[in-house]
Amino acid sequence: METYGKILLIAMPAFLLLVLFEKFWGMWKGKDTVPVNDMISSLSSGITNVTKDVLGLSIVVISYEWLYSNFALFQIQATWLVYVIAFFALDFAGYWTHRIAHEYNIFWNNHIIHHSSEEFNLACALRQSISSIVKIFAVFLIPAAIFGVPPQVIAIVAPLHLFAQFWYHTRHIGKMGFLEKIIVTPSHHRVHHAINPEYLDKNYGQIFIFWDKWFGTYQEEQDDIPAIYGVTRPVQTWNPIKINFMHLWLLIKDAWRAKKWSDKLKIWFMPLGWRPADVAEKYPVYKIQDVYHFDKYNPFLPKGMLIWSFGQLLVLLLLISYLFGNIASIGAPDIFYYGGFVFLTIYAYTELMDRNPNAWAWELLKAAYAFYFIFTRGDWFGLNADFPGALPVLIAYLGISAIIAIWFSFRKNEVQFAN
């Protein structure tokens, strides 16, 4: 996890710069596809995901190393051709993992966050799950294990395969000629993120589009059918932590409320969206019926709050960079305590963006959590030792953040009244 943290120290600022470039490019072209509130939510989701991954907060049911040691029929050297084979194997596994996430209730919870934005831009590519605690991805790599692709090759290729899925989350690139027949392009992926009936649950490919063509899930983008983005049961929040678990919570409630024991069990493995008839009738859930006529989630936020929320994001990026760069020296269990602060921070300022009247309480909880470690240890996980003078700055930030959160929380009614 330390190596992945080092990689992210380079990847995170690169992704942020590309997101900001798309924002300013759209403004310059008169087609801004990156609303600030949506961008902050998406980037915050990305932070929660990489924090979870770096801290290793997941359970791997079957590891690729185990598959390799038990199923490999050949022993091959890590040549350039093996890396190519590994890339194709990862993409094949990615197609099926992605498709299953869209087709079964129990797996959708791990993927809903990625589709939760009602926009389509580079930032929404970073909306990745923290709820995928149990990972089954390696099961689909059995063919690679049988043919002896070494685990170290998979370990190198996997991050490259993941990062290569970033660029096509944009509306600023049209169709790309002959490449449309080979790789996943922005046009293909716009279809995938769309909730239009004609586009729903199509184009699962991650790098190569021919999987969809071979397995019957391909749909071309139509000029006369503009893509509408989001999920048919809108999430109605900027808080990525809430989004990660809202489908799971619905399944739990539906299973509890269902009268038939068979329904309590099968709801988890039924097609996405299925609910027991008695539960659906008694506890209806809002679903978009006309994708061309619905209100996007966009609570009024004063410009000052947007600026402050973006500032919170930037401060958190600096603090998370310190964590990723010093995982070994901070050590366990302190890295998990640090991770708790990251999640609390995101929860607090996204609740404020949602205009939750209790957002100030989350901000105070975050401050109290941080001050506990600062005052009991005399430092923030070694930050002041590495950067003398950083601790007073952090303390000042925590105090100012709490004051501003309280001010915005109790100013809410005045703003609504004024409008």
C-alpha positions in Angstrom: 0.0 0.0 0.0 3.0 2.3 0.5 3.9 2.0 -3.2 0.4 2.8 -4.3 0.4 5.8 -2.0 3.6 7.1 -3.7 2.0 6.6 -7.1 -1.0 8.7 -6.0 1.2 11.5 -4.9 1.8 12.0 -8.7 -1.6 10.9 -10.0 -3.8 13.1 -7.7 -2.4 16.5 -8.7 -2.4 15.4 -12.3 -6.1 14.4 -12.2 -6.9 17.7 -10.4 -5.2 19.8 -13.1 -7.0 17.9 -15.8 -10.3 18.4 -14.1 -9.6 22.1 -13.8 -8.4 22.3 -17.4 -11.7 20.8 -18.5 -13.6 23.3 -16.4 -11.8 26.3 -17.9 -11.9 24.9 -21.4 -15.7 24.5 -21.1 -16.0 28.1 -19.8 -13.9 29.4 -22.7 -15.9 27.4 -25.3 -19.2 28.4 -23.7 -20.0 24.9 -22.7 -19.2 24.4 -19.1 -19.8 20.8 -18.1 -18.2 21.0 -14.7 -20.4 22.7 -12.1 -18.3 23.5 -9.0 -20.6 21.7 -6.5 -20.6 18.5 -8.6 -16.8 18.8 -9.1 -16.2 19.1 -5.3 -18.4 16.1 -4.6 -16.7 14.0 -7.3 -13.2 14.9 -6.2 -14.2 14.2 -2.6 -15.4 10.8 -3.6 -12.1 10.1 -5.3 -10.3 11.0 -2.0 -12.4 8.6 0.0 -11.7 5.8 -2.5 -8.0 6.2 -2.7 -7.8 6.5 1.1 -9.7 3.3 1.5 -7.5 1.5 -1.0 -4.2 2.8 0.4 -5.2 1.8 3.9 -6.2 -1.7 2.6 -9.8 -1.5 3.9 -11.1 -4.4 1.9 -11.3 -8.2 2.0 -10.1 -10.1 -1.0 -12.1 -13.4 -1.3 -9.6 -14.9 -3.7 -6.3 -13.3 -4.4 -4.6 -13.5 -7.8 -1.5 -14.8 -6.1 -3.5 -17.8 -4.7 -5.0 -18.5 -8.1 -1.6 -18.3 -9.7 0.0 -20.7 -7.2 -2.8 -23.2 -7.5 -3.9 -23.0 -11.2 -0.9 -22.0 -13.3 -0.2 -24.7 -15.9 2.8 -22.8 -17.3 5.7 -20.8 -16.0 6.4 -17.9 -18.3 8.8 -14.9 -18.1 7.6 -11.4 -17.8 8.2 -10.2 -21.3 6.5 -7.3 -23.1 4.0 -9.8 -24.6 3.0 -11.0 -21.1 2.3 -7.5 -20.1 0.0 -7.1 -23.2 -1.7 -10.4 -22.3 -2.2 -9.2 -18.8 -3.7 -6.0 -20.0 -6.3 -7.9 -22.1 -7.0 -10.2 -19.2 -7.7 -7.3 -16.8 -10.0 -5.7 -19.4 -11.9 -9.0 -19.9 -12.3 -9.3 -16.1 -13.2 -5.6 -15.8 -16.0 -6.0 -18.4 -17.7 -8.8 -16.5 -17.2 -7.3 -13.1 -18.7 -4.0 -14.4 -21.6 -5.8 -16.1 -22.5 -7.8 -12.9 -22.5 -4.6 -10.9 -25.2 -3.3 -13.2 -27.3 -6.4 -13.4 -27.7 -7.6 -9.8 -29.0 -5.7 -6.7 -26.2 -6.8 -4.3 -23.4 -5.6 -6.6 -24.9 -2.2 -7.6 -24.1 -0.7 -4.2 -20.5 -0.9 -5.1 -21.0 1.0 -8.3 -23.8 3.5 -7.7 -21.4 6.2 -6.7 -19.7 6.2 -10.1 -23.1 6.9 -11.8 -24.5 9.3 -9.2 -23.4 12.5 -10.9 -26.1 14.1 -13.1 -23.2 15.6 -15.1 -20.6 13.8 -17.3 -17.1 15.1 -16.9 -13.6 14.1 -15.9 -14.3 14.7 -12.3 -17.1 12.1 -12.2 -14.5 9.5 -13.3 -13.1 9.9 -9.8 -16.4 8.9 -8.2 -15.3 5.5 -7.1 -16.6 3.2 -4.4 -15.6 2.8 -0.7 -18.4 0.2 -0.2 -16.7 -2.5 -2.2 -15.3 -4.1 0.9 -15.4 -7.7 -0.5 -13.6 -8.0 -3.8 -14.2 -10.8 -6.3 -12.4 -9.3 -9.2 -9.7 -11.9 -9.2 -12.1 -14.7 -10.0 -12.3 -13.4 -13.6 -8.6 -13.6 -13.9 -8.5 -17.4 -13.7 -7.6 -17.7 -17.4 -4.6 -15.4 -16.8 -3.6 -17.5 -13.8 -3.9 -20.8 -15.8 -1.6 -19.5 -18.5 0.9 -18.4 -15.9 0.8 -14.6 -16.0 3.0 -13.7 -13.0 1.4 -11.8 -10.1 4.0 -9.0 -10.3 2.9 -8.3 -13.9 -0.8 -8.0 -12.8 0.3 -5.7 -10.0 2.1 -3.3 -12.4 -0.6 -3.4 -15.1 -3.6 -3.0 -12.9 -3.0 0.6 -11.9 -2.3 1.5 -15.5 -5.5 -0.1 -16.6 -7.4 1.8 -14.0 -5.9 5.2 -14.8 -6.5 4.7 -18.5 -10.2 4.8 -17.9 -10.1 8.5 -16.8 -9.8 10.4 -20.1 -13.0 9.3 -21.8 -15.3 10.9 -19.1 -15.9 14.1 -21.1 -18.4 15.7 -23.4 -15.8 17.8 -25.2 -14.6 15.0 -27.5 -16.9 13.7 -30.3 -16.7 10.5 -32.2 -13.2 9.3 -33.0 -13.5 7.5 -36.4 -12.0 4.0 -36.6 -11.1 4.0 -32.9 -14.8 3.7 -32.2 -14.5 0.1 -33.3 -11.6 -0.8 -31.0 -11.4 1.2 -27.8 -13.9 2.7 -25.4 -14.3 6.4 -26.4 -16.1 9.3 -24.8 -19.0 8.6 -27.1 -19.3 5.0 -26.0 -19.0 6.0 -22.3 -21.5 8.8 -22.6 -24.0 6.1 -23.6 -23.0 4.0 -20.6 -23.6 6.8 -18.1 -26.9 7.8 -19.7 -30.3 6.9 -18.2 -32.2 7.2 -21.5 -34.1 4.0 -22.1 -32.3 3.5 -25.4 -28.9 3.7 -23.6 -29.5 2.1 -20.2 -27.1 -0.6 -19.2 -25.0 -0.6 -22.3 -21.2 -0.4 -23.1 -19.6 -2.0 -20.1 -16.2 -2.1 -21.7 -13.4 -0.4 -19.8 -10.6 -0.1 -22.4 -11.8 -2.2 -25.4 -15.3 -1.9 -26.8 -15.3 -5.2 -28.7 -16.3 -7.1 -25.5 -19.6 -5.3 -25.7 -20.0 -6.1 -29.4 -19.2 -9.8 -28.8 -21.5 -10.2 -25.8 -24.4 -8.2 -27.0 -24.3 -5.1 -24.8 -23.1 -2.5 -27.4 -25.0 0.7 -28.2 -23.9 3.5 -30.4 -24.5 7.1 -29.4 -27.3 8.6 -31.5 -27.2 12.3 -32.6 -31.0 12.6 -32.1 -30.9 11.1 -28.6 -28.9 13.4 -26.3 -27.6 11.5 -23.3 -29.1 12.4 -19.9 -26.9 11.5 -16.9 -27.3 10.2 -13.4 -29.3 7.3 -11.9 -33.0 6.7 -12.2 -33.4 6.9 -8.5 -31.6 10.2 -7.9 -29.2 10.3 -4.9 -30.1 13.9 -4.0 -26.9 14.6 -2.1 -23.3 15.8 -2.6 -22.1 13.5 0.3 -20.2 10.7 -1.4 -20.1 8.6 1.8 -23.9 8.6 2.0 -24.2 7.7 -1.7 -21.9 4.7 -1.2 -24.3 3.0 1.1 -27.8 4.3 0.2 -28.6 1.3 -2.2 -27.5 -1.1 0.5 -29.6 0.6 3.1 -32.6 0.4 0.7 -32.0 -3.4 0.2 -31.7 -3.9 4.0 -35.0 -2.1 4.6 -36.8 -3.9 1.8 -35.6 -7.3 3.0 -36.7 -6.5 6.6 -40.2 -5.2 5.4 -40.9 -8.0 3.0 -43.5 -10.5 4.2 -42.2 -13.5 2.3 -39.0 -15.2 3.4 -38.2 -16.0 -0.2 -38.4 -12.3 -1.0 -36.1 -11.4 1.9 -33.4 -13.7 0.4 -33.8 -13.3 -3.3 -33.9 -9.5 -3.3 -30.1 -9.5 -3.1 -29.6 -11.5 -6.2 -32.5 -10.3 -8.4 -32.0 -7.9 -11.3 -31.1 -4.3 -10.4 -34.1 -2.4 -9.3 -36.3 -5.4 -8.3 -38.3 -4.9 -5.1 -40.9 -7.2 -3.4 -44.3 -6.3 -4.7 -45.8 -5.7 -1.2 -42.8 -3.5 -0.2 -42.9 -1.5 -3.4 -46.6 -0.8 -3.0 -46.4 0.2 0.7 -43.0 2.0 0.6 -42.7 3.6 -2.9 -39.3 5.0 -3.9 -39.1 8.0 -6.3 -37.9 7.0 -9.7 -37.4 9.3 -12.7 -40.2 8.5 -15.3 -39.3 11.1 -17.9 -35.6 11.5 -18.2 -36.0 14.7 -20.2 -38.1 16.5 -17.6 -36.8 16.3 -14.0 -35.0 18.7 -11.7 -31.3 18.1 -11.2 -30.1 18.2 -7.6 -28.8 21.7 -7.1 -29.6 23.3 -3.7 -28.8 27.0 -3.6 -25.2 27.6 -2.4 -23.9 31.1 -1.9 -20.7 31.8 -3.8 -18.8 32.1 -0.5 -19.8 28.6 0.5 -18.7 27.2 -2.9 -15.3 28.9 -2.5 -15.0 27.7 1.1 -15.9 24.1 0.2 -13.3 24.1 -2.6 -10.8 25.5 -0.1 -11.7 22.6 2.3 -11.0 20.2 -0.6 -7.6 21.7 -1.3 -6.6 21.6 2.4 -7.6 18.0 2.6 -5.6 17.2 -0.5 -2.5 18.6 1.2 -3.2 16.6 4.3 -3.9 13.4 2.4 -0.6 13.9 0.5 1.2 13.9 3.8 -0.4 10.6 4.8 0.4 8.9 1.5 4.0 10.1 1.6 4.5 9.0 5.2 2.6 5.8 5.5 5.5 3.8 6.8 6.6 6.3 9.4 3.1 7.0 10.6 2.4 3.2 10.8 -0.6 1.3 12.0 -3.0 1.9 13.7 -2.3 5.6 13.3 -2.8 5.5 9.5 -6.4 4.4 10.2 -7.0 7.2 12.8 -5.7 9.6 10.1 -8.1 8.0 7.6 -11.0 8.6 10.0 -10.2 12.3 10.0 -10.3 12.3 6.2 -13.7 10.7 6.1 -15.0 13.0 8.8 -13.8 16.1 7.0 -15.5 15.1 3.7 -18.7 14.2 5.5 -18.7 17.5 7.3 -18.2 19.9 4.3 -20.5 17.9 1.9 -23.2 18.0 4.5 -22.8 21.7 4.6 -23.1 21.8 0.8 -26.3 19.8 1.1 -27.6 22.6 3.4 -28.1 20.0 6.2 -29.0 22.0 9.4 -26.8 19.7 11.4 -23.7 20.2 9.3 -22.1 22.3 12.0 -22.3 19.4 14.4 -20.3 17.2 12.0 -17.7 20.0 11.7 -17.4 20.2 15.5 -17.0 16.5 15.7 -14.2 16.6 13.1 -12.4 19.4 15.1 -12.8 17.5 18.4 -11.4 14.4 16.7 -8.4 16.2 15.4 -7.7 18.1 18.6 -7.8 14.9 20.6 -4.8 13.6 18.7 -3.0 17.0 18.6 -3.3 17.6 22.4 -2.6 14.0 23.5 0.5 13.7 21.2 1.7 17.2 20.9 1.7 16.9 17.1 -0.4 15.7 14.1 1.1 12.3 13.3 4.6 13.8 12.9 3.6 16.7 10.7 5.2 19.4 12.8 8.4 17.4 13.2 8.7 17.2 9.4 7.4 20.7 8.7 8.1 23.0 11.7 5.3 25.6 12.2 2.7 23.4 10.4 0.9 22.5 13.6 -0.2 26.0 14.5 -1.5 26.4 11.0 -3.5 23.2 11.3 -4.9 24.3 14.6 -5.9 27.7 13.1 -7.5 25.9 10.2 -9.6 23.6 12.4 -10.8 26.6 14.5 -11.7 28.7 11.5 -13.4 25.8 9.7 -15.6 25.2 12.7 -16.6 28.9 13.0 -17.4 29.2 9.3 -19.4 25.9 9.3 -21.5 27.2 12.2 -22.0 30.6 10.5 -23.1 29.0 7.2 -25.4 26.5 9.0 -27.3 29.1 10.9 -27.4 31.5 8.0 -29.3 29.0 5.9 -32.8 30.2 6.9 -31.8 33.8 6.1 -30.6 32.8 2.6 -33.8 30.8 1.9 -36.0 33.6 3.2 -34.1 36.1 1.0 -34.8 34.0 -2.0 
